[in-house]
Amino acid sequence: MKKIIGEKLKMTQVWKNDIVVPVSIIRIKEDSDFSDLKEGVLVKVSGLNKGHGFQGTVKRHGFGGGPKTHGQKNRFRAPGSIGHTAPQRVIKGKRMAGRMGQERITVKNLKVVEVIADTRELFLRGAVPGSKGGKIEVYYEN
């Protein structure tokens, strides 16, 4: 399995055989050799997804929040109770507020739509993890 390194430029769409194809454009680094990469090959793409910073439990884990009535004033998005009284500590892995995103994601079976050798650009069908300018690793079989 060969690996090439690049950076995500943007996501756009191109016309191919009279249909619109959503593509992610990747610029391949200068030291990577991709001469044997052809159209129609299925590749595996890895990268860091977008970071969201410190988030609460509603956005990070999808908690429902508390009721808007029955005496509640400022606890609408609070997590609520975080455990039993018996262990007298918070159990590891408890879903709470914290940093979200910036995790390594691998997307499999993305099809190569086009390879432009002179600009070192690679068009992949579908979404690629990460933000613009992020480092991307593309794996493919010879």
Secondary structure, DSSP 8 states (H G I E B T S, - for coil): -EEEEEEEEEEEEEEETTEEEEEEEEEE-TT---TT--TT-EEEEEEE----EEE-HHHHH------SSTT-SS-TT-------SSS-S--TT---SEEE---EEEEEEEEEEEEETTTTEEEEES--SS-TT-EEEEEE--
